[in-house]
Amino acid sequence: MTTRRGFLVALGAGVLAAPRGSLAQPASKGARIGFLYYGSRQTALDTGRYNAFIQGMGELGYTEGKNFTLEARFADGKTERLPALAAELVRLKVDVIVATGSPVLRALQHSTTIPVVVTLIFDPVGDGYAASMARPGGNFTGLSISVGDLGPKLLELLKGAAPKMSRAAVLSNPGNPAHPQRVIRIMSAAQKVGIQVWLAEAGTVQEIEREFAVMTKERANAAIIVADGLFLQESQSIAGQALKHRLPSISQLREYAEAGGLMSYGPNSVDNFRRAATYVDKILKGAKPGDLPVEQPTKFELLINLKTAKTLGLTIPPSLLGRADEVIHP
């Protein structure tokens, strides 16, 4: 891909299981846990992610303020704030850091040897955070939200909901190092089924609005939203832009469909926060993060927002609705 964006015209016609319950006992009454989140506190609360982690800790016998302290820091979607926030947690000498967002991981990667539990990551090996999924080897471990290539599945589902789709815009964040590879995979999958792809790049709120206007000018008739911390933070705004420009859209994050996007398909990212507590518990009890396998998702959920479909004038086929794990009704 030699230009920032452009249509690629198709050639041819065509682990670690998280224990449940409260059998485990907390390892330390004085545990201090860092929680470093790329988005805002409100987003972490609204999506249920923050409370899911607290719930997970409770299931393992931990009560905030009683036998552990949570040092939560939020970057509000501003990457430039992360180095200072990461340094603050290091100065506090927390026992472990629960980290969310690719920029957060980059800020921590070379700044601390404190154990880091990652809640959401696509390719920990490829991104340099782990030597292998089975044995990460360093101070990073946690939960992945990707198994193989979801590009073909996202295209298949979007095409099923919007049969007239012929040109799909892919919204990515140029500041996310994991995005180029994901975009290439989506483009490759689109090429095989005769769908043209337009690459849209946005790293700020203002650029998101601009890129949706450009999508319309370039005659895109659907959109794939690549999972990203900024895009999660702006889910409602992105879903609103997609509706404004009459674009059926899909994301890997369920929060997008809940915010008004047409569809989402992927693992339950909220549950990852609850399961992250299992890693924290093991580390507090003496386990080394490098010895704890990175957990991979085993279940993927399809959400369909029928309210959005109705607004777009789409009739979702019964066969597709039957595959949905959750349907958001008007």
C-alpha positions as CSV (number, residue, x, y, z in Angstrom):
1,M,0.0,0.0,0.0
2,T,1.9,3.0,-1.3
3,T,-0.7,5.8,-0.6
4,R,-2.4,6.8,2.6
5,R,-5.7,5.6,1.2
6,G,-7.1,4.3,-2.0
7,F,-9.4,1.7,-3.5
8,L,-8.0,-1.8,-3.9
9,V,-10.1,-3.3,-6.7
10,A,-10.7,-7.0,-6.5
11,L,-8.7,-9.1,-9.0
12,G,-11.1,-11.7,-10.3
13,A,-14.8,-12.3,-9.7
14,G,-14.8,-14.0,-6.9
15,V,-4.7,-21.2,28.0
16,L,-5.5,-20.0,30.9
17,A,-9.0,-20.8,32.2
18,A,-10.3,-18.1,34.6
19,P,-11.6,-19.8,37.7
20,R,-15.0,-18.7,38.8
21,G,-16.5,-18.5,42.3
22,S,-14.9,-17.4,45.5
23,L,-12.9,-20.3,46.5
24,A,-9.5,-18.5,46.2
25,Q,-8.3,-16.4,49.2
26,P,-6.6,-13.1,48.7
27,A,-2.8,-13.4,48.8
28,S,-2.1,-10.1,50.5
29,K,-4.0,-7.7,52.7
30,G,-1.9,-4.8,51.5
31,A,-2.0,-5.4,47.8
32,R,-1.8,-2.2,45.7
33,I,-3.0,-2.6,42.1
34,G,-2.5,-0.1,39.3
35,F,-5.3,0.3,36.7
36,L,-4.1,2.3,33.7
37,Y,-6.8,2.9,31.1
38,Y,-6.4,4.7,27.7
39,G,-10.0,6.1,27.7
40,S,-11.8,8.2,30.3
41,R,-13.1,7.1,33.7
42,Q,-16.7,7.6,32.4
43,T,-16.1,5.4,29.4
44,A,-14.7,2.6,31.7
45,L,-17.8,2.9,33.8
46,D,-20.3,3.2,31.0
47,T,-19.0,0.1,29.2
48,G,-19.0,-1.9,32.4
49,R,-15.3,-2.6,32.1
50,Y,-14.2,-1.0,35.4
51,N,-16.9,-2.7,37.4
52,A,-16.2,-6.0,35.7
53,F,-12.7,-6.0,37.1
54,I,-13.9,-5.1,40.6
55,Q,-16.4,-7.9,40.3
56,G,-13.7,-10.3,39.3
57,M,-11.6,-9.3,42.2
58,G,-14.6,-9.8,44.5
59,E,-15.2,-13.3,43.2
60,L,-11.6,-14.1,44.3
61,G,-12.1,-12.8,47.8
62,Y,-10.7,-9.2,47.4
63,T,-12.6,-6.2,48.6
64,E,-11.4,-2.7,47.5
65,G,-10.5,-0.6,50.4
66,K,-10.3,-3.6,52.7
67,N,-7.6,-5.9,51.4
68,F,-6.5,-4.1,48.3
69,T,-6.1,-0.6,47.0
70,L,-6.8,0.2,43.4
71,E,-4.8,3.1,41.9
72,A,-6.8,3.9,38.8
73,R,-5.5,6.3,36.2
74,F,-7.3,7.4,33.0
75,A,-5.7,9.1,30.0
76,D,-9.0,10.4,28.5
77,G,-7.9,9.2,25.1
78,K,-4.8,11.5,25.2
79,T,-1.7,9.5,24.4
80,E,0.6,12.3,25.6
81,R,-0.7,11.9,29.1
82,L,0.4,8.2,29.4
83,P,4.1,8.5,30.2
84,A,3.4,10.6,33.3
85,L,0.5,8.4,34.4
86,A,2.7,5.3,34.0
87,A,5.6,6.9,35.9
88,E,3.2,7.8,38.7
89,L,2.1,4.2,39.1
90,V,5.8,3.1,39.1
91,R,6.6,5.6,41.8
92,L,3.7,4.3,43.9
93,K,5.3,0.8,43.7
94,V,2.1,-1.0,42.8
95,D,2.3,-4.8,42.9
96,V,0.8,-5.2,39.4
97,I,-0.7,-3.0,36.7
98,V,-3.9,-3.8,34.8
99,A,-3.4,-2.1,31.4
100,T,-5.9,-1.3,28.6
101,G,-5.1,0.2,25.2
102,S,-2.2,-0.2,22.8
103,P,-0.7,3.3,23.7
104,V,-0.8,2.2,27.4
105,L,1.2,-0.9,26.6
106,R,3.8,1.1,24.7
107,A,4.1,3.5,27.6
108,L,4.7,0.7,30.0
109,Q,6.8,-1.6,27.8
110,H,10.2,0.0,28.5
111,S,9.4,2.0,31.6
112,T,8.9,-0.7,34.3
113,T,9.5,-4.3,35.3
114,I,6.3,-4.3,37.4
115,P,4.0,-7.2,36.3
116,V,1.5,-6.0,33.7
117,V,-1.8,-7.8,33.0
118,V,-3.2,-6.8,29.6
119,T,-7.0,-6.8,29.3
120,L,-7.2,-6.5,25.5
121,I,-4.5,-7.2,22.9
122,F,-4.5,-8.6,19.4
123,D,-1.1,-9.9,18.8
124,P,1.1,-9.9,21.9
125,V,3.9,-11.9,20.2
126,G,3.9,-9.8,17.0
127,D,3.7,-6.6,18.9
128,G,6.7,-7.6,21.0
129,Y,5.1,-8.0,24.4
130,A,5.5,-11.8,24.7
131,A,8.0,-14.4,23.5
132,S,5.1,-16.8,22.9
133,M,1.4,-17.2,23.9
134,A,2.1,-20.2,26.1
135,R,5.1,-18.6,27.8
136,P,5.3,-14.8,27.5
137,G,8.7,-14.7,29.2
138,G,8.7,-11.1,30.4
139,N,6.6,-8.9,32.7
140,F,3.5,-8.8,30.4
141,T,0.7,-11.4,30.2
142,G,-3.1,-11.3,30.0
143,L,-5.9,-11.7,27.6
144,S,-6.0,-11.6,23.8
145,I,-9.1,-10.6,21.9
146,S,-8.1,-12.1,18.5
147,V,-7.7,-15.6,17.1
148,G,-6.5,-15.7,13.5
149,D,-8.0,-13.3,11.0
150,L,-11.5,-11.9,11.6
151,G,-11.4,-9.8,8.4
152,P,-13.3,-12.4,6.3
153,K,-16.0,-12.8,9.0
154,L,-16.5,-9.1,9.4
155,L,-17.0,-8.7,5.7
156,E,-19.3,-11.7,5.5
157,L,-21.6,-10.4,8.2
158,L,-21.6,-6.8,6.9
159,K,-22.4,-8.1,3.4
160,G,-25.2,-10.2,4.8
161,A,-26.8,-7.2,6.4
162,A,-26.1,-4.9,3.5
163,P,-26.1,-7.0,0.3
164,K,-25.5,-4.0,-1.9
165,M,-22.1,-3.4,-0.3
166,S,-19.4,-3.0,-3.0
167,R,-17.1,-0.4,-1.5
168,A,-16.2,-0.7,2.2
169,A,-14.4,2.0,4.1
170,V,-12.0,0.8,6.8
171,L,-11.5,3.3,9.6
172,S,-8.1,2.9,11.3
173,N,-6.0,4.9,13.7
174,P,-2.5,5.7,12.2
175,G,-1.2,5.9,15.7
176,N,-2.1,2.3,16.6
177,P,0.9,0.1,15.6
178,A,-1.4,-3.0,15.4
179,H,-3.7,-1.4,12.8
180,P,-1.6,-1.7,9.6
181,Q,-1.5,-5.5,9.7
182,R,-5.2,-5.7,10.5
183,V,-6.1,-3.4,7.6
184,I,-4.0,-5.4,5.2
185,R,-5.9,-8.6,6.3
186,I,-9.2,-6.9,5.7
187,M,-8.1,-5.7,2.3
188,S,-6.9,-9.1,1.4
189,A,-10.2,-10.7,2.4
190,A,-12.2,-8.0,0.5
191,Q,-10.1,-8.6,-2.6
192,K,-11.0,-12.3,-2.7
193,V,-14.8,-11.5,-2.7
194,G,-14.7,-8.6,-5.1
195,I,-15.2,-5.8,-2.6
196,Q,-13.3,-2.6,-3.0
197,V,-11.7,-1.0,0.1
198,W,-11.1,2.6,1.0
199,L,-8.7,3.3,3.8
200,A,-9.7,6.1,6.2
201,E,-7.3,7.2,8.9
202,A,-8.2,9.2,12.0
203,G,-6.2,9.8,15.1
204,T,-8.3,12.6,16.6
205,V,-12.0,13.3,17.1
206,Q,-11.9,16.0,14.4
207,E,-10.3,13.6,11.9
208,I,-13.1,11.0,12.5
209,E,-15.8,13.4,11.4
210,R,-13.6,14.5,8.4
211,E,-13.0,10.9,7.3
212,F,-16.7,10.0,7.3
213,A,-17.4,13.0,5.0
214,V,-14.6,11.7,2.7
215,M,-16.0,8.2,2.8
216,T,-19.2,9.5,1.3
217,K,-17.4,11.5,-1.4
218,E,-15.5,8.4,-2.3
219,R,-18.8,6.4,-2.7
220,A,-18.2,3.9,0.1
221,N,-21.4,2.2,1.0
222,A,-20.4,0.4,4.2
223,A,-17.7,0.8,6.9
224,I,-15.6,-1.4,9.1
225,I,-14.4,0.2,12.3
226,V,-11.1,-1.3,13.4
227,A,-11.0,-1.9,17.2
228,D,-9.1,0.9,18.9
229,G,-9.0,2.8,22.3
230,L,-9.9,6.1,20.7
231,F,-12.6,4.6,18.6
232,L,-14.1,2.9,21.7
233,Q,-13.9,6.3,23.5
234,E,-15.8,7.8,20.6
235,S,-18.2,4.9,19.8
236,Q,-21.3,7.0,20.1
237,S,-19.8,9.7,17.8
238,I,-18.6,7.2,15.3
239,A,-22.0,5.4,15.2
240,G,-23.7,8.8,14.8
241,Q,-21.4,9.6,11.8
242,A,-22.1,6.3,10.2
243,L,-25.9,6.9,10.5
244,K,-25.5,10.5,9.3
245,H,-23.7,9.3,6.2
246,R,-26.0,6.3,5.7
247,L,-23.3,3.7,6.2
248,P,-24.0,0.2,7.5
249,S,-21.0,-0.5,9.8
250,I,-19.4,-3.2,12.0
251,S,-16.7,-3.3,14.7
252,Q,-15.1,-6.1,16.6
253,L,-16.1,-4.4,19.9
254,R,-19.6,-5.0,21.2
255,E,-19.6,-1.5,22.7
256,Y,-19.9,-0.1,19.2
257,A,-23.2,-1.9,18.4
258,E,-24.5,-0.9,21.9
259,A,-23.6,2.7,21.1
260,G,-25.6,2.7,17.9
261,G,-23.4,1.0,15.3
262,L,-25.2,-1.6,13.1
263,M,-23.2,-4.7,14.2
264,S,-20.3,-6.0,16.2
265,Y,-18.6,-9.4,16.1
266,G,-15.9,-10.5,18.5
267,P,-15.1,-11.7,22.0
268,N,-16.8,-10.2,25.0
269,S,-14.2,-7.5,25.9
270,V,-16.1,-6.6,29.2
271,D,-15.6,-10.2,30.4
272,N,-11.9,-9.9,29.8
273,F,-11.8,-7.3,32.6
274,R,-13.4,-9.7,35.0
275,R,-11.0,-12.5,34.0
276,A,-8.0,-10.2,34.3
277,A,-8.6,-10.5,38.1
278,T,-7.5,-14.1,37.9
279,Y,-4.1,-13.0,36.6
280,V,-3.8,-10.4,39.3
281,D,-4.6,-13.0,41.9
282,K,-2.0,-15.4,40.7
283,I,0.7,-12.7,40.5
284,L,-0.1,-11.5,44.0
285,K,0.4,-15.1,45.2
286,G,3.8,-15.2,43.6
287,A,3.4,-16.4,40.0
288,K,5.7,-14.8,37.5
289,P,3.8,-13.1,34.6
290,G,6.2,-14.6,32.1
291,D,5.1,-18.0,33.2
292,L,1.3,-17.3,32.8
293,P,0.0,-18.1,29.3
294,V,-1.8,-15.4,27.4
295,E,-5.5,-16.4,27.2
296,Q,-7.1,-16.5,23.8
297,P,-10.9,-16.1,23.2
298,T,-12.9,-19.2,22.7
299,K,-16.3,-17.5,22.1
300,F,-17.3,-14.8,19.7
301,E,-20.5,-12.8,20.0
302,L,-22.6,-11.2,17.2
303,L,-24.7,-8.2,18.2
304,I,-27.1,-6.6,15.7
305,N,-28.8,-3.2,16.4
306,L,-32.2,-3.4,14.7
307,K,-32.9,0.2,15.7
308,T,-30.0,1.3,13.5
309,A,-31.0,-1.1,10.8
310,K,-34.4,0.4,10.7
311,T,-33.0,4.0,10.5
312,L,-30.8,2.8,7.6
313,G,-33.7,1.2,5.9
314,L,-32.2,-2.2,6.1
315,T,-34.0,-5.5,6.5
316,I,-31.8,-7.9,8.3
317,P,-32.4,-11.5,6.9
318,P,-33.9,-14.0,9.4
319,S,-30.9,-16.2,8.7
320,L,-28.5,-13.5,10.0
321,L,-30.8,-12.6,12.9
322,G,-30.8,-16.3,13.9
323,R,-27.1,-16.2,14.3
324,A,-27.1,-13.2,16.6
325,D,-26.2,-13.7,20.3
326,E,-27.9,-10.4,21.1
327,V,-30.3,-8.2,19.2
328,I,-30.9,-4.6,20.2
329,H,-34.5,-3.8,19.3
330,P,-36.0,-0.4,18.4
